[in-house]
Structure formats: C-alpha cells, structure tokens
Amino acid sequence: MEAALEILKKFAVDICCQRVQESRLRHGVPWRYSPKSTEKDRCYQWAKTQLMDFVQALVNAEFGANYRFDNSLEILDDPATQALLEVGLLYQQRDPSFIRPLTRGIQRCLVRWLVQEKLQLNTMESIQFFWQRIIRGRSYRHLMEGTGL
C-alpha cells in the first residue's frame, strides 16, 4: 500500500502544481478538486484521502467491479486504480471483465489498511475524509459483480 501511496503522492503533487492535463482527469471527478495550495504535506494528505476513498468504494462494491458493464470505464481512468494495478495488489481480469484483488489475503489487507488509516485520522482529517466520501466520493456499486446494481 505504501508503494501505491507513493505513486499517488507524486500524481497529487503534479495535480496541485497543474502539471497534469485536464483530459487525464476526464472521469476522475474526485481528482479534479485538488487543494489550492502547492504545499506538499497537504497534497500528500489529499492523495491518502483519495486512496482511502477508492478502497472504501471497492469494499462497498464487494471487491468485484465490472469495468465494462454499462460502458463504465471510469474506474480504469482513476489514478488510484492504476497505482494499485501497478504495484500488483489488484488485477484486471478480461473475461469476464472485472477488477479484483489478487487473493483473499490481499483483500483482507486492503480492508485492514483502510481501518487502520481511518483510526489514525485526527478530527479534521476525519471530517475531510467523510466530506470526500459524501460529496465527491466514488461509488462502484453499479459495477458490482453479477447484478450491476
């Protein structure tokens, strides 16, 4: 998770410094609203919040997101997805087209990481995380395995 977080931190700094093209954020609504500050600590915290939001959305979708259902390719454009695919925690299955953790052990580790990070948040960070989840948060429940609900 630390390697994925490092990838996202670099991406967050690039967004805060406006070095990322707008076309790269086409579907990534949560990534469009970066902190206005170029302060690296704020960008790093924002990247961590984005990764936590992604993992929470994946947990809510029961770790099975069909990226071809309803032509919903936005999950593939998410930098958090790309980072977790790059470090090998998730894999992109082709037929049927799902994004999943490699094993149930990794699935448990993702949940454990999310819970630990939530417990370590101070009050302000906790408010920011819940604001992210409610207002700009991801939802992949419509891409769930089987039902598509």
Disulfide bonds with the S-S distance in Angstrom:
Cys16-Cys43 2.47
